[in-house]
């Protein structure tokens, strides 16, 4: 979704001073309880070039919301375009796209180490206790790092925009936003060994209960190419089913906790589709109305669906929480352009 907001973010920059004020840390309690355990981190991209990315922490058990947990714990801003986060060996790894860095944080969210000087990192995926892959927008390569010491181990050539990745057995499947292929990497050799012809703009992935890989493609906004959805056999690497949408650019493919139902953002809201279906739904499951649904995630502990309303890309986002049946549970405020969720 970074690309969708890029132009509007650039326009929004004129409203921001070159002098960046310290963010105000707000801690409050939500007026609802989800019944979930653990923590929910909302990753707020901020406006491109403005350095106002942040992380909002929501604690479902108490209802506590911390607006910028990164700043509160470290007395410094997270950086420019907070993209994604994963937990590796008990530490959080925060990927900050336009700042070209990955920050290792302890369980208290305090900085332990930083890998800087990257081109434009997007996502990180652990493949072994001492290995993790980092995708990149502009580098034309995938970086292999040792997360224990934050050192680069290997740089693997990869033409185009490497986006999300998913591991299955001894393979990693890598989406490419600029090409019509899904790429296959073997481990532990860390070599690209195969490619699967799909569609332009592959961006998000999920594995269902039958061990089928689903790939959602955005298409191409600039060339007016609509998105598509593909089901791939993980053993044969063959496409078993596919569809190209008549219009629109779907994103943020998710799967429910029983791994039998897909969900994704498309046109006017959230679409839902059983993995056994041979046809796509005819309309949205949850209508967004006057909201601007920008990101979505499913909490694996409860199945609750978290959706970010990025509004006009200048105001703070609203986070909507829906029960697995689609009924609204509650809402709270996060930072500017909430673009991803991490459930711990």
Secondary structure as GFF3:
##gff-version 3
##sequence-region A 1 344
A	DSSP	alpha_helix	2	12	.	.	.	ID=ss1
A	DSSP	three_ten_helix	13	15	.	.	.	ID=ss2
A	DSSP	beta_strand	27	29	.	.	.	ID=ss3
A	DSSP	beta_strand	40	44	.	.	.	ID=ss4
A	DSSP	beta_strand	54	59	.	.	.	ID=ss5
A	DSSP	beta_strand	64	66	.	.	.	ID=ss6
A	DSSP	alpha_helix	69	74	.	.	.	ID=ss7
A	DSSP	beta_strand	82	88	.	.	.	ID=ss8
A	DSSP	beta_strand	91	96	.	.	.	ID=ss9
A	DSSP	beta_strand	101	105	.	.	.	ID=ss10
A	DSSP	beta_strand	111	115	.	.	.	ID=ss11
A	DSSP	beta_strand	121	128	.	.	.	ID=ss12
A	DSSP	beta_strand	131	136	.	.	.	ID=ss13
A	DSSP	beta_strand	141	146	.	.	.	ID=ss14
A	DSSP	beta_strand	151	157	.	.	.	ID=ss15
A	DSSP	beta_strand	162	168	.	.	.	ID=ss16
A	DSSP	beta_strand	171	176	.	.	.	ID=ss17
A	DSSP	beta_strand	181	186	.	.	.	ID=ss18
A	DSSP	beta_strand	191	197	.	.	.	ID=ss19
A	DSSP	beta_strand	202	207	.	.	.	ID=ss20
A	DSSP	beta_strand	212	217	.	.	.	ID=ss21
A	DSSP	beta_strand	228	233	.	.	.	ID=ss22
A	DSSP	beta_strand	239	244	.	.	.	ID=ss23
A	DSSP	beta_strand	251	255	.	.	.	ID=ss24
A	DSSP	beta_strand	261	266	.	.	.	ID=ss25
A	DSSP	beta_strand	269	274	.	.	.	ID=ss26
A	DSSP	beta_strand	286	287	.	.	.	ID=ss27
A	DSSP	beta_strand	293	298	.	.	.	ID=ss28
A	DSSP	beta_strand	305	309	.	.	.	ID=ss29
A	DSSP	beta_strand	316	322	.	.	.	ID=ss30
A	DSSP	beta_strand	328	336	.	.	.	ID=ss31
A	DSSP	beta_strand	338	343	.	.	.	ID=ss32
###
